[in-house]
Amino acid sequence: MKTLWTILASVGLAARLLAQNGDAGEQRRNKIDAQARADASGFAPKDQQPCPATPITCPFNGSGTLDTSSCVHVYLNPALNSYMDLYSLQATVGQTISAEMDSASFPTYLTLRDSTGKTIAYDTPGTGNSVSLSYTAPTAGTYTIAAESLNPISSSGPHTGLYLLAVTGCQGSTGGGGGGGGIGNGTCGSATAACLQGDRFKVSVSWSANGTSGDATAIRMTSDTGYFWFFNSANVELVVKVLDGRSINNHFWVFYGALSNTQYTITVFDTVSGQTRQYTNPSGQFASVGDTAAF
């Protein structure tokens, strides 16, 4: 039987989690409202400090780091100011730009701007710190993604650290580097990508440890399995496989087993559908995962 202390502790934890989720929702609404008002008033270009955008092509899978050297999104209300990176891309009429951002370090915030600098799409929260957005381009031209911390600089909550960004639906065929020291996925046959299932799925891994980060080296073992090392070729850190389970449940499956408790993110890109799945392991955790509905 649970003790009264255990029950009270559980209730207290649930209340704190609900409060945190409520705070995040309010913070997102505040930022959306502030930006919408600035765009409507015509002051939006003035409240943005100059910040260079990193050009990318699609599909893009990379990572970056927000820190004190990052650009600052300057709101009309300084209490909302937060660190951000900008990514510029080209899209044609009718292309649907889709972006996903995630971080194990801080709550994320993602927006899309048109060629005039006006914000035209806002993110939708997923699980944990994951957010995503989707927008069908009505005109051809340059669009810009703002990858941002939801928590402002003045907040006591986490607002710096490594993040992951995946983008599809814009022009191009290969990934590039991200803002803040981004890491690209590489191409099939390169040292950082294992292409599985007839080269349909491109698998890559980025890691972060002791203040440094990098791309894992990929070694293809069989047509559906590859392994990755981070620091030394003699030290295997991770094994990943992609299986064709369509005859069972009409999905491709992704399984991975870890020999490491380093923080890492696995990115699996489907070159046919353009879909991306990412699996993030926090520092200090040993994990094995099977996703039988990945694609």
Secondary structure, 3 states (H helix, E strand, C coil): CCCHHHHHHHHHHHHHHHHHHHHHHHHHHHHHHHHHHHHHHCCCCCCCCCCCEEECCCCEEEEEEECCCCEEECCCCHHHCEEEEEEEEEECCCCEEEEEEECCCCCEEEEEECCCCCEEEECEECCCCCEEEEEECCCCEEEEEEEEECCCCCCCCCCCEEEEEEEECCCCCCCCCCCCCCCCCCCCCCCCCEEECCCCEEEEEEEEECCEEEECEEEECCCCEEEEECCCCCCEEEEEEEEECHHHHCCEEEEEEECCCCEEEEEEEECCCCCEEEEEECCCCCCEEEECCCC
